[in-house]
Each structure stands twice: as C-alpha cells, then as structure tokens.
C-alpha cells in the first residue's frame, strides 16, 4: 500500500501564484525564499509511490520581499524520468553510476545557487531561482561519487560539509565545498557493511559520524524491496570523531540505535556534545517502522576515555530538529522541533500495518527547547495541521532573536499556510501567515535562502 495518503498525498499540479494573501505583517527584513523539498510521486501507480523515501522530489517555494509574499511556486525536480513524463526534454548533467533521481530530501542555497539534495548515491539537482531544473551537478567534476541529503555549513569558515554514502562503497566520503561552490577536500572513511547515513554533525574540531546498525541488504535488494536497508544486529553501533584537521577518526561505541537527525553538536573542553533525535531501533526487516518512538537525546563523548554518556533532553516523540545555524558546531541554547505523536501512532501502529492516514489523525505541535534551562514551550496547531519542519531565520544578535518559518496545512482552506512566528514569542500570535493557493504535502526539509 502506498504511504502517500492523507497529509502525504501528492499534489498533481505545478502552481504559480503572485501577490499572496497575508494575515499580519511580513517583516521587511525577510528578503529571500523559503524552500522546502519532499517526495511527490508523479502517479500513485508508480513504483516510486511504494516507499515514502522514493517519491520524486518536488520543491515548494515562497518568495518574500519588502513585506510582501511575492510568489508561490511548486516544481518537480526534473530527473530524466520526470522530464519525460511531463513531455519535456531531459536536462543535461553528469550522473554517478548512471543513477538519475529527482532529489527529494532537502533544498539548500550555496554560492548563490539552489540545490535539491538526496543521499545514497545520486548527485544533487541544481534549480534556478524560480525552481526550474537546471540539471544535475557534480560541482565541476569535484564530486567523485554522489552527495548527501543533509549538509552542515560552518558559520565561521563558510565551508559546507557533507558525508556521502553508497551501497557499493566500503567507505563513507567526507566532502568540503568552499563558499564559491568548489570542492576543496575529499576524504574516504573506511566503513564496513554499507550502512545508511542520513545526517552527521559538525563541531569546531570534528566531523561526527554515526555508524549505526542499519545496513544495505543484498537479500532485500534481490527480493525487490524498494529501499533495501535493514536493521543489522551484527553491525554494532559507534560514533566516529573525525578530526577536521588531520582526518584521523576516533571511534567510540554506543548502544545500538538509529538517528536520522542532528540538532547540533559542539566541543566542550576535551569532550564533545552531540544532540540528536534518537530511535531505539529502525528499519527492522527493511521496514521504516517497528522501531519505537524517537526522543531528543544528548551524547557527551569523552574521546580520550573512549566513553559516551547518554542523557535525555526530552522524551516526547519529535523530529525535524533545527537551530540557529549561526551556532552550528558551537555551544548553543535553543532548538526547534516538530512533535507529531499522533502522526507516529498512525504511521507506525502497534500491529505494524501501514494504514491510511486520515486527515484528522494529526496532532501537530512545534516545540522550542531551552537547553540551558531544560524547559520547552509548545505551540499546538490543531488537528489536520500537518506541521512541517521549523526553520529558524536570524534577525538580531541574540540566539533566539529571529523567526521560525513553518508550513502548516490549513484544513479549512484545504491549502497550506507559511506561518512566520517570532522565536521569542513562540506561543503568541504569528507575526504573519502567508496563505498559499495550494496544498503542500507533508515532506522533508527546507531552507530559508536570503537574497
Ligand atoms: Fe532528514
């Protein structure tokens, strides 16, 4: 059964709309685009509609300028297959291992360019300002293999870091791209069993690698399982601290678990603090689910002693952790996540059967974490709201002086709103709500890309 139902149901049209209706006042300092990527299969009859991670990427964008919401656009990423289905010529560009995929996981800005990204082998797709597909990109031949869905930008050096993996490799690949968009460093890190690696962390000293027991499964691949990665008890679990300077990796064992996402990480004296959304298990028997609910946890790693201390920051099920990216890799205080208890209950019911997702099934909340005080503020958007990933946009110097941008389904209108919250007035009235002309399905990650 397809997972693309309810909030995940794909849209069938590409929309362009200008001068969107706004409630409240869009801050005049927000000049740029809020973009968000997610899987949107061309047809529910397609094999790409069989797994949430495989649907063709569609990027939704809202352009804000001078206090106005200038446009909304949504565009499929034109892989050759998508272009063909839409009756268009293929876009030019290189491929890794001849693998062409309409990148569906994240969308980022780099060097004045826009990229839709995905992991596990394919190259990113470059988009133009108005979200039309330019083509695949290997950064002028700088990428030896694929790229990564998640990247981390060092706010001081301006370097973009990525960790690529591929089922045919005996290593992960660390990639550094400079602010001009040139690949400046490639390092291979030997890793056995071809594990999945969705995200990593960056500190001032280290690239933090999660080597966790979800690995490529040849048996599942031969059976035709759409995403042939599965929990593998034999693999073990460890965290690698790779020196950004020397490339030397120090491995430290942790309890088996699965991590999709990092909130942030930083060096604390000789120790390293890594905050993640952590699942007790995942991808059991090649399925996404059956692993238990995620919690926000902290690893405090003592590399000299080879020990990790694990503490719980919040035991509510939550995902999509984001923070003020001026603090990436540095000590920080605030984090933002979206909580979706009912979503998880519906997606991953106790009997393990993936069921239809009724619109009313969602109970979506954003959480602002104050990690210094150990407190949280919750903002509830109501049933049917399908709250997406919160993106923080800085305004003043203080860490939470800024805005939280999030796409929220407006059930009454049957369309999405881009809600702009004041991060310092997290539960108060939104600063502005931009009313989009179309639904935006639940998806993955996005970015505010200032002009
Ligand atoms: Fe992700």
Boltz pocket constraint, residues with backbone or C-beta under 6 A from the ligand:
constraints:
  - pocket:
      binder: B
      contacts: [[A, 105], [A, 149], [A, 150], [A, 198], [A, 199], [A, 260], [A, 261], [A, 444], [A, 445]]
      max_distance: 6.0
